[in-house]
Amino acid sequence: MTQSKNVLGQPLQICCTSPITGFYRDGKCETGTQDRGIHVVCAEITDEFLAFTKSMGNDLSTVSFSFPGLKQGDRWCLCVSRWQEALEAGVAPPIILDATHEAALRSVSLEELKKYAI
């Protein structure tokens, strides 16, 4: 089994374990054939992003049965397409490059990602 890489070509680091994130709920922004949303961008959530994604039909702030609800400052693996939409709307949350999967580079340039790196 090969180790996943981040956008910098290094081993993919953990995004967050509290709350536990990732498509596979392993703390990493891993992806695979079942991950249709491509949850590969490790972002630090902002209130502006939460309001934006809720307005787009994906409420990440409300607690549900198996979802803790997110708040500003939490880290979460976002779908690369939603991050791009937020970028275009001027509300893209900052990202953690060493925890963002290299698959994000299929949709967003490394230069663009670096502009939002923390």
N, C-alpha and C positions, 0 to 999 in steps of 0.2 A: 504494500500500500504506500503510495507516495504522499508526502506531506503537502498540504495546500500552501500556496504562496499568497502573499499580500501584493498590493499594487507596487511595492518597492522591490519585488522579487525575493523577498525574505520569507521565512516561515510565518504563516498566518498566526497572529496573536489573539488572545481572548479579548472580546469586545466587552462583555459584562456577564457576571454571574448573579447579580442581585440588582434588578430582576434578571432572571435567567433568560437569555436571548438566543437568537439564531433559529433558523428554520428547523434544525434538529434539536433545539433546546439544549445545546451543549456549551453555550457561552460564546461560540465562534460564529462568524458570518460565512459559514460553509454553504455550498450550494450543490445541487445534484439534479438528476432528471425529474424528481418529484417536486422540486422547488420552482414552480411556474412563475412566481413573483420575482425570483432572483434576488433574495434577501442578502445582499453582499456588502452594503455600505454601513460601516460602523459609525453611527452619528451620536453626538451629544444633543439630546432633545432640548428644544426651546419652546417657550409658550407660543411664539409666532408659528412655528412649524405645527404644533398640536392643533391650533385653530385652523390652519390651512388644510391639514389632512382631514380634519373633521368635516370641513366644508366640502371636501372632495368625496365624502362618503366612507371614510375610514377613521373612526373615532378611536384613537389610541389612548385617550385620557380616562376613559370610563372603565372601572373595574367590572369584569364579567366572571363567569364561572371559573374559567381556567386562565384568565388574563389579569395581571395585577393592576393594569392602568398605569400609564406613564406620566411623569411630571418633569418639569424643567430640570435639567442636570442629569437625568437618567441617560444611560447609553443603550442603544438599541440597533439591531440589524435591520436596516430599511431596504425596501425594494429599490433597486437602482433607478427604475422608471419614476417612482414617487419622488426620490431625491432630485432627479432632473426637473420634474414638474415644479418642485419647490424652488429650485434654482431659477427657473424661468419666471416664477412669481416673486422673486426677491426675498424668499424666506427660507432658503436652504440652511439647514443646521450645520454646525461645524462637524468635521469628521476626524476620525483617528485612522491615519494611513496604515499603520502597522497591523491594524485589525480589520482593514477593508480588503476583501478578497480580490484577487487579480481579475476575476470575471467582470468587475466593474469597468475595466478598461475597454471592454467591448462596446460600451455605451458612452463613456465619459473619458476625456483625455486626462493623463496624469497631471498635466499643467493646470487644468481646471480643478481637479481634486486638491492639488497643493494649495490653491488659493483659499480653501476652506479648512485646511488642516489645523489642528490644535496640538 
